[in-house]
């Protein structure tokens, strides 16, 4: 006889470890609706306070993976490994959009299931939505066809893949349980395991703009991810990367797509963005067997960027999923722009010593470029460009950033928030963190 959901929640609340069958029953109820929203919320809160053992987290992840369809690439005729990358989210984090075509050009195949932004972090799907015609929710057949033809495809989880996560995530988001490490682990890995991967690299952000701002907390999350993934047979490496400042030059959906195109075509490549992308892509190529060692992988990444092969893969992916065929050649023709731009001058000139990346992300949200609730509309054109970071000078000839807004009033409000988020000094003593902070190796048994 199955244990009623209320009893399972009570046991978890009181600190008991739930068994595989109990968690599978609970997940099935989340999918079919027999577990109410209140019960899902109570379960999430119980896990938040009581945590989970590794075995519980493995069982929860497995049950969520099995809650829907799974992709099988074994009969697709692919001549390379199936690889993916996931980030815990940050401000200006556009790495996925560069890494997927880079890895594809190096011989991997990347079926990347991504998400939307919420709060101060931007979502990869929201960025792609700024491309006219691009289908961010393709059916499985079109998604798989794009992977085969372009080597990579980035889209959202369909109703068929890990449906338990969709409901659980929505409730976690409104019940202050989004930062529970076991629930984050199960949420991320259930979708990745359902995608049928050979290897996965995780980008776990650390700093003021990250979901988990402390190094200790981020390390615990990274270790949970690689351990649970390894228990499920998925080779995984995690890198802890700095999110104490904006990653790249720009924040905002269309602005970030433009920066991605510029990066892939070599027009501009911000150093920290390049370092994080190269580190993650290289780890993934080695992990999946597409490169023999890190030195070979780094050389391969440099080669496909220099030759334009990665840019060509990005263009093929965009076209395969409904976007303009000439986006890479003519981004100005297709990407939306805002009618108002405003350079943000500092209170006084100096060298930037501190940035509240979360506050910058929220300034973009207030412009309309992000969402505070899941059903908020997003304006693809607004955001910030030319954002300066620690160690860089600001003054009359160099603004902190340029605001892109719908109105002058919105631009002025954003400028005020940006000035408050940045500290500059005339003669600072700086200890700037490197972009890649720590490596957590594969959790494969």
Secondary structure, DSSP 8 states (H G I E B T S, - for coil): ----HHHHHHHHHTT----HHHHHHHHHHHHHS-S-HHHHHHHHHHHHHH---HHHHHHHHHHHHTTSB----TTTT-SS-BEEEEE---SS--HHHHHHHHHHHTT-BEEEEE---BTTB--HHHHHHTSTT--TT--HHHHHHHHHHHSEEEEE--TTB-HHHHHHHHHHHTTT-TT-HHHHHHHHHHHHHHTT-SEEEEEEEESTTSSS-SHHHHHHHHHHHHHHHHHTT-EEEEEEEE-SS-SSS-BSHHHHHHHHHHHHHTS---HHHHHHHHHHHHHHHHHTTSSSSHHHHHHHHHHHHHHSHHHHHHHHHHHHTTS-TTTTT-HHHHS---SEEEEE--SS-EEEEEE-HHHHHHHHIIIIIS-SSTT----TT-EEES---TT-EEBTTB-SEEEEESSHHHHHHHHHHHHHHEEEESS-------SEEEEE-----
